Each structure stands twice: as C-alpha cells, then as structure tokens.
Amino acid sequence: MYNELKELTLAEQVETITKKLISIPSVNGTKGEVNVADFIQQTLFTFPYFKQHPMNVWAQPIPGDPLGRKNIFAFIRGKYASPKTVIFHAHIDTVGIEDYGSLKKDALNPDALEAFFSNYSFDQQVQHDARSGDWLFGRGAVDMQSGIAVHLANVLYISEHLDELPGNILLMLNPDEESQHAGVQSAISELKRLSVQENLEFVAAINDDFITPLYEGDVTRYIYTGAAGKLLPCFYIYGREVHVGDTLTGIDPNVIASELTRRIHNNLDLAERIKGELCMPPTCLFQRDTKENYNVQTAKSSYLYFNYFIYERMAKEVMDMLTAIAIEACSEVEHASYERYQTFLKQTGFPPKPLLWNIEVTTLADFIDELERKGIDTASCTKAVVRENKGTELRMLCFKVVEALQQLDPDKKPRVILFFAPPYLPHNHLKEDNIRDRALLQVIETVAAEMEEETKETFVVKKFFPYLADGSFLSLHESDEEILSLIRNIPEWDSIGRTPFKDIRELNIASINMGVYGKDGHQWTERVYKPYTFHVLPKLIRKTAIRLLTEQLVVSK
C-alpha cells in the first residue's frame, strides 16, 4: 500500500485510502469487521517506520467475540523520550447497505454512485453535490472510513517526520461502534496496560467521527470536546389478560405502553437544556407485546424501550423522572379503564365484578429488594435465565430476566418495572473549573483560531458530540454511588456487563472530536466533503496533537 501512497499529496493519500476502505464490506456484526481490520494492519506494516519497528503494530482480540473481531493499535515514539501520548482513534465498522435497494451492488463503489447521483433529479441537492466533484459517495464514506484514512495518512506523515513529534502517537481503531461498543470497551484494558508497562501518559484522544450541517446552509466546522452519553430505559409492562369478549375487565399492557410512548417519545421537556449545545429528546426504539401467535386473548405483557441521550444528567435522575411519568401514565390508564367499565355496566345493567385497577410502578432494584424481603431467591432465577438463553439479543435477554422475576411474584399484580439495558454510554466533556481541561480547551481554541485564519473555514468549539461515539468510554464523570445505582437497575449486570468503570476513571482521557465533514450518515446518499476532509482536517488534527504534546499540560486528574 505504501508504494501506492508515497508519491501522492496528503489529500490524495486520504482519498485513495478512503476508497480502499469503502470497497471492503465492513458491516457491523459481520466478518467484514475482521477483514477491514486485517487490511488496516497490513497497510500499516507497509509503512517504512513500522517495517523498522514491526512490534509497534499489533491486534488485540475482543475476548469471547464470536466473529473474532479485534482492535488495531500502532505506536509512534517521538524522537525525544517523553511519556506524553496523544491517541488517534476511529471505528472501523459501518451500518448495512440494505437501504441502497437496487443499488446495493454499487454501495461500496464511489465512482458508480457519483455517476448515478449526477443524474438523480429527485433530490436536487444530492445531484448538485454529485456533479460538483467535491463529494465522495458510498457506505462508510463519512461514517467513517474517511476518518480512518485521515488518521492513517497522518500516521504515515508523522512517522516520516519524527523531528516534528515532541511526544508519542497511539493509533487505536475499534470495531463494533455501531452496536455494543465492544471494541473500545475491550481496548480500555490495553490502554491501561500501556499506561502502566510503557509508562505512557495520555494527554488526549482525538476521534474524527463525522460532523454535519446542523441546519440548512450551515457551513460551520464543529469541534467537540466531549461526548454525549446514552441510556436505554426499558419498561416491562405486566397487565391482566382477558378474552376479547370481556376486554373492559382487563388491563391491557399495550394501552399502558402507548400512554408511556405518548408522554416520552420526542418530549422536548425531557431533553436537557445546555446553552449552545444540541440536546436531543428521548426516542422510542421498540414497542411490542409478547404475543407470538394469533388468538382472541389480549396480551399479557409488553416490552418498551427508549434511546435517551444524557449530557450532564446522571442515570438516577433519568430513572426518577421516568418513574414519575410512569406513575402518571398508569394513573391515567387506571382512571380511564375504571370509567369505561362503569359506563359499560350502566349500559348493560350487568352487576360489577370485584376488580382492582391499580397498576404498580417500580424500578428493577426496588422490585428485587421486595422479592428478597419475601424470602425469594432472585439471583438463582436470573442467572438461570441468562444460562438458558445464551445467544439471545441483549435487550430481549434483559426483558426475559425481568419477566422471570415478575413470575416469582405470588400476587401476579399488574405492574410496570423500569430498568436499563445495554448499551450504556457515559457522558463526558472538558470542564472549565478543571486545570487540565482548561489548558486543553485553550490549546484547541488557539489551534482552531489559527486554522480559521489560514483556511478561512469557520470553526466553533462545543462540549458534546451530539451523536453516539466511542469517545464516551474514555473518561467518567459519575461517582461510584451513581454507577452502583445504574448497574443495580440493569438485569444481571455481572453476567452481561462489560464496561470497565474503574479503569476508565483511572485513565481519565479527554475526548476530542475533530470530525470528517459530510452529509446523510447512515443513509444511501451518504457522502463526505473532500475539500475539507481531505485537505484541511488532517492538518487540523496533526497541528492539535503536536501542540498538545508540546504544552506543559497536567495529564492526571
């Protein structure tokens, strides 16, 4: 690969590598993630520096991964001995290509897609971009094979200009960002090993996950000094099933689920409000009952979960808010059900049945405590569920665990149980009252101002990368007590959890995102803007890294 790159300009190198990476199918959850990792590793071995130092490129297998996926690392030691190290990181997986429809065969062919979209009159903006020659199309073009390419081109440049490097660069490329973040979470142990055995001090980590216009006409290049977090709050809803000829005496879990969704989905009052930041509201990702076949009985239970971004809030705050909403929703359903039943009795003249309309609302942690106070062994039950359902999708496994606990209740009361399921992503950002963070922020703002003057681009520094990113796992703001509250509400955390909270807290690596620029990530019109991504961004990242290594920054907490 080096022979193809050595005579090219930096921008040409980035474009060449981007196209090579796009051409390799690397859809999350497939062997393609292994294939693209192998290609990257072999590419690094062709660089002269790594030919001389082959031990400085290595793979770290993800423990227990059924696909054999792995993290790829490469280390460049500066000319002058220093423990200070900046991490370049990116993810190597993409989402699927089903959305390309009849164009699936060309989803990984930027040239064919450019030709197609040049004649695509159904979207004038896409057609204009394709005809301009400034945009490169294809799955992974912006999310984020171009980001890997930027890092690889910078690694090549730095390895050939060691006299410009006042510290060290560690390249870290991870699979599984689009799903469970298993790659970066596994990589934490390797970062910990390097910090101890090689005495490395990680000044910061620079991710280049994609940035995009936030509104029509927006040409700002955003730099983010942190990452939004994510919770997946879940509702297991247990009702009172009845025959369809007697529905007014039942408690339908689907009605409760619908009321919860109405109150939570895209509710802007539940979104955090932080000046200058894009904070998104919770979104319903899954809602269905547990009936598997047709019959004339109403559903016994329903599953419901939401994507919930967190920026400064902690998990307990979210749990408390959603518990209050669930209580209000259930009260509404109770009242409406009772009123309808009373109206029905008046219309029919039937005598009333001795029915209770109460719907209990509880958290998983409180429900387990309640069962154990009754002398019920919950641990044996939940571990058996995990053991008997190996390979089950994690969210469904969590619901099965909670469902099994509900069955232990001798009263079988209608109930809503709130809990969290994976993935959990911590939130983090630079804090102005922290000496280290303030110094890092000053360097970033200084470099951005210099690059703005040099390139005439407009840069704005913000706190939170507004989408999900691996940088969430590099530092931790929650206290031990807050983490304990979180994991007590995740079913069988000891069996399914993989987040190394202790090591993340000890590493405490600042997470910066200077992203490739493009449009329509995760869409069939996905494309990356070449003038900025291939020409400006590599220099911005390299200049920031060198400045961070040069400044006398406090690395520890």
N, C-alpha and C positions, 0 to 999 in steps of 0.2 A: 504493500500500500504506500509505503514511504516514497518509492520510486515514482508513483503517480502524483505525489504531492509536492515533491521537493522543488520543482521549478515553477510552481503556481504562486500567485499572490495569496495573502491571508484569506481574502474574501473568496477566492476561487477554491481554496482548500476547504473552507467551511461548506461551500455549495457542493463540492464533489463528495465529501463525507456524508453530508445530509442525504443526497440521492442514494448513496450506497446503503445507508441505514434504512431508508424508507423501503428499499427494494427487498429487504429481509422481513418476512412476516414475523411480527413480534407481539401478537395479540395476547393480552393478559390471560393467564390461566392455560396457556398452550406451551408446547415445546419450543415455539418460536422465541420465547424469552431466553431460553438456553442458547439457541442458535445465534441470536444477536449478541449475547454476552461473549460467546466464543469468537465471533468476528471482531469485536472490540478488543479483546485480549490479544488476538493475533495481530491486529493492526498496531497496537502499542509495541509489540515485540519487534516490529519492523523499524521503529524509530531508532536512530543511532545511539541515543543515550541509553535506551533500555537493552540494546544489543550489548552494550558495555556493562550494564547493571541489570541482568535478567531477573534477579531476585527482587527487584523493585516493582515488578508487576506480578500480581497474584489474584487468585479467585478464592472467595470464602463461600463454601456451600451453605445454603439455608438449612438448618437442622430439620430433618424429618419431612422435607418438601417432596411430595410425590413426583414432581416433574424434574427434580434435580436442579432447580434454579440456583443462581449464585450471584453474589456481589463481586464486582471487579474493582480492584484497587491498583493505583500506580503512584509511586512516590518519587518526587524530585527533590534531592537535597541541594540546598544552595551552596554557593562557592565558599561562603564563610559559615563556620559552625554556629548554628542557632537552633534552639528548640522550637522557636515560633513557627507555626504552620497555619496556612490557610487551606481550607477544604474547598475543592470544586466538586459539586455533586449534581446529579440529574437522574431521572428514572428512564429505564430502557424499554418499558412495555408501552403498548398502545391499547386503545379500545378496538372493538371489532370493526369489520368492514361491511356488515350486512346492510348498512344504510346506503351503500353505493348502488344497491339494486342491480340493474343490468350492467352497470359499470364496475362491478366487483373485480372483473379481470384486470382492470386498469387502476384499481385503488392504490396500488403501490408504484404507479408509473407516472411521475410528474409531467413528463413531456406529453403523454397521451391525454392527461387530464387538462393540461393547458390548452391543447388543441380543441378538446371538447367544449370547454367553458368559453373559449373565444367565440363560439357560435351559439352560446346558450342565451337566447334572448328573453328567457323567462325571469331572469334576475339581472338587471342592468348593471348593478354594482359588481357582481361577480364577473360578468362579461367584460366590463371595463378593466378590472384588475387583471384578468387573464390576457387581454390584448396589450396591456402596458408592458409586459415582460418583467415587471418588478416583483411578481409574486410566484412562489413555488407551491404547487398543489400536491396533495397526497396524504394518505393516512399517516399520521405522525409528523407531518411537515412542521407543524407548530407545536404539537404536544406529543413528544418533544424531541424528535430525532435531530432537529436543528440545534437544540440545546446541547445534546451530546457532542455534536460536530463542533460547536463553538469551543467547548472545553477541550476536545482533542486537538484542535488547531492551536489553542493557547498552550497546551501541554507541549506540543511539538516546538512552538516558538520558544518557550521558556527553557526547554531542555537544550536548545541550541544557543541560548544567551544567558548562561548561568551567572555571568558577571553582573546581570541586572537583578538577580534574585537575592534579596537580603535575608531570606529565611527559607522555608520549605513549602512545597505544594503537594497536597494529597488529593488525587483524583479518586472519587468514590461514585460508582454507578450502580444503581439498585433496580431490581425487578419489582413487580407487584405493587406499584404505586397506585394503579387504577382500581385496586380492590382492598386488600388487607394490610398493605404497607409492610409485608413480611420482610422485604429486603432491607429497608433501613432499620427496622427494629432489630433484625439479626446483626446488622452492621455495628450497632452500639457496642457489642462485646469486643469487636475488632478495634474500634476507636479507643475503647478503654485499654485494651492490650497495648496499643501503640503509645498511648499516653504514659503507661507505666514502664513497659520494657524499652521503648525507644526514647523515653523522656520528652515526648512531644507536648507542646503547649498549643492548643487550638485557639487561634485568635478569633476566627470567624469561619462560617461556612457560606459559600456563595452558590446558591441554586440559580438556574436560569430557566425555570418553568415559565410558560408563556404569559405574556401580558397582552392586553387587547384594548381597543377603544371602549370606554365606559359609557359613551353616549354618541349619538350621530355627530360626526365631524370632529370628534376628539382625536388629537394627534399627540397627546402627552405621552412621554415615555416614563412609566411609573417605576420607582424603585421602592421595594418593600423591606422594612427592617424587622419583620416578624411574620408569623403565620397564624391564620385563624385556626381555632380548634373545632372539633366536631364531637357531638354526642348522637347516639341513636336511641332516643327514648322509645320504649315499647309499651304497649297496653295489651295484656291478656284479659279478655272480657268473657266472663262466665255468666250465662243467663239462666233462664228457665224455659226449656224447650217444651213445645206443645204441638198437638195435631193442628193442621190448618183450619179445622172446623172449630177450634177453640182458641184462636190466637189472642183474643183480648185478655186471657188469663195468664199469658206468658210474659216473659221478659226477654225481648229479642236482643241479642248481643250486637246484631248489625245496626240496630237503631242507636244503641249507645256509641258504637264506632262512628257512625255518621255524625252524631252530635259532637263527638270529640274532634273529628276532622273539620267540621264546620267552624269550630272555635279555635283551632290551632293552625290549620293549613294557611300559609301566607298571611298570618295575622301580624301586621306590622307593629302592633303594640307589644309583641313578644320579641321583636328584634331589638338588639342593643342600639343605643344612640351615642355614637362617639364622634365628636366633631371632626369632619374631614375624612371619615372612613366609610367605606361601603360595607354596611352590615345587613346581612340577608335574614329574612324571617324563616321560621321552620317550614318544612315542606313534607307532605305525606308521600312516602315512598312505597307503602304496602298497606293494603286493607282487604281482608277477605275472611270469610267464615271457614270453619273446619269441616264442613260437609264435603265428602268426597264423591257421593253419588246422589242421584235424584231420589227423593222420597217426599212425602207430604208432611214431614215434621219440620218445624222451624229449627234453626241452627242452635246448637248447644253453646258454642263458644266462637269467638272471633279473634283474629290477630290484627294488630295495627302498629305501624312504626313510622317515625318521622326522622328526616335529616334535620339536625339542629346545630347551626353554627354557633360557636361561642368565641368571644373576643376577650372580654375581661371577666365575664361571669364564671362562676365555678359550678361544677355538676350539681352540688346540693341546692344552689339557688334555682337551677332549672327544675330539679325534681320537686322542690317546694311549690314552684309556680304551676307546674303541670298537675300536681296533686290537687291544688286548689281548683284548677279548671275542671279536672275530672269530677270533683265533688259537685261543682255547679252543674256540669253536664248530666250527671246521674240524677241529681235532684230534679232537673228539668224533665228527664225521661220518666222518673217516678211519678211526678205530678201529672204529666200528660197521660201516662198509662192508666193511672187511677181515675182521672176524669173521663177518659173514654170508656172505661169499664162501667163506671156509674151511669153514664149515658146509655150504654148498651142494656144495662139492667132495667132502666126506665122504659126503654123502647120495647123490650121483650117481656117484661114482667117476671123474669126469672128471679129466684132467690139468690142472694150473693153467696159466693164461696168464701171461706176463711183464708184469704190470701194476704201475703205480705208483699209490699212493693219496694222494700228497702234494698238498695244496691250498695254494698260496702266498697269503699275505696281504700287501698293500702299500697304501700311500697313492698317490694320483694323482701327487703331486710326486715321490715316490721312483720310481714307475714310469716317468715321463717321463725322469728322470735316467738310469735303467737303459737305456732305449731309446736315448737320445742317446749313451751310452757305447759302444753298439754301432754308432754311426755313422748312426742312423736320424733322418731329418728329421721331427720330430714337429710342428713349427709349421705346415709346409705342409699336413700332413694335417688338423690340427684346424681350420685356417682354411677349408679346402675344405669340411669338413663343415658349418660354420656357413653358408658361402656357398650351399651346395646345399640347405639346409633352412630357408630363410627362412620365417617364419611358424609354425614348429613350436613347440609348447608348450615353455616354457623348460626344465622338468625333463627332458622327453623329448629335447630338444636336447643337454643335458648328457650323458645316457646314450649318445646316438649318438656324441658326441665320444669318450667313454671306450671305447665299443665299437670304434670305428675304431682307437684306439691299441692295444687288445688284439689286433686283427687284424695289427698290424705286428710282433708278437712271432713270430719264426720258429719257436719251440718250441711255441706254442699250448698252454701249460701251463694246467691248471685253476687258477683264480686268483680271489681276491676283491680288488677295487680299491675303496678307500674314498675318497670325495671329498665336497665340499659343493656344493650347488646353491642358486640364489636361491629365496626371498628370504633375505638375511641382515639381521638387525636388531641393532644394537649395544645393549648394556645400559648403563644409567646411573642414578645416584642421587646425592643430596646426601651429601657426606662430612663427618663431624663434625670431621675434622682439617684441613679447608679453611676459611679465614677467611670467604670469600664464602658458602660453603654453610652454614656455621654461622649466619651472620647471616640468611640466607634462611629457614632452618629455624626460627629464633627468631620471625621475623615470622609465619610460617604457624601455629606453635603458639599464639602470642598471639592472633591473629585467631580461630582455632578455639575457644579458650577463651572469648573474648568472645561469639562467636556461640552457643556452648553455653549460656552464661548467659542470653542474650537469647531464644533459641528453644526451649530445653530439649531440643534434639537432643543425641545423643551422637556426638562426633567422635573418631576415632582416626587419628593420622598414622603412615603406614607408608612403607617405602622403595620397594617395587616394585609398580607397577600390574601385577596378576597375568595380564593378557591382553596381546595384541599391540596396539601403538598407535604412531601416527606420532611421538610424543614421543621414541621411541628414536633418531631421526635428528638430534636437536638438540645432542647432545654425545657425546663419545667418550672412553672410558677406556683402550682398547687402545693399546699402543705401536706405533711404526712396524714394529718387528720382528714383533710379534704379528699385525698386519694383513697383512704380507707372507706370513707363514706361512699365513694364511687364504686369501688370493687365489691362492697357488700351488696350492692344492687345489680351486679352482673352475675347471672346464673353460672355457677361452677367456674368462677374465675381461675381457681387453682388448676383446673384442667384445660381450659381454653385460652387463658390469658397469656400474652407473650411480651407485653410492654415492660421493659426493664426500668422501672421508675427510678430506682436507686442510682443506677449507673448514669441515666440521663441527667439526674440532678447533679451528680458529681462532675460530669463533663461540662455541663452548662455552656454549650457552644452557641454563640449568637448566630441567628439565622437571617441571612440577607437574600433577597431575590432580585436579581437583575435579569429580567426575562427576555427571551426572544419575542419578537413582536409579530402578531398575526391576527387572523380572524377565524371565527367559526370552528374553534376547537371542538372535537367530538361530533362534527357534522361532515357531510360528504363534500362540502365546499371548503373544508379546512385548508388554510394556506398561510404561508409565512412571508413576511415582507423582507425582501432581500437587501435593499439599500441600508436599512438599519441593522438587521440581524447579522448580516454577513460582513458589513463594513465597520459599523460603529460599536456594536455590542462587544466584540472580542477585546477591543482596546479599552472600553469602559471597565470590563471585568479585570483585565490584566493590570490596568493602572490602579484600580482599587485594591487589588491583592497586594501589589508591591508597596503601596502607601501604608496599608495596614501592617505589613511586616516591618516597615521602616520606622513607624511611630513607636514611641515608648508607651505601649498600651498595657494596662493591667489585664492579665488573662484570667486569673482566678476570680471567684465571686467577690 
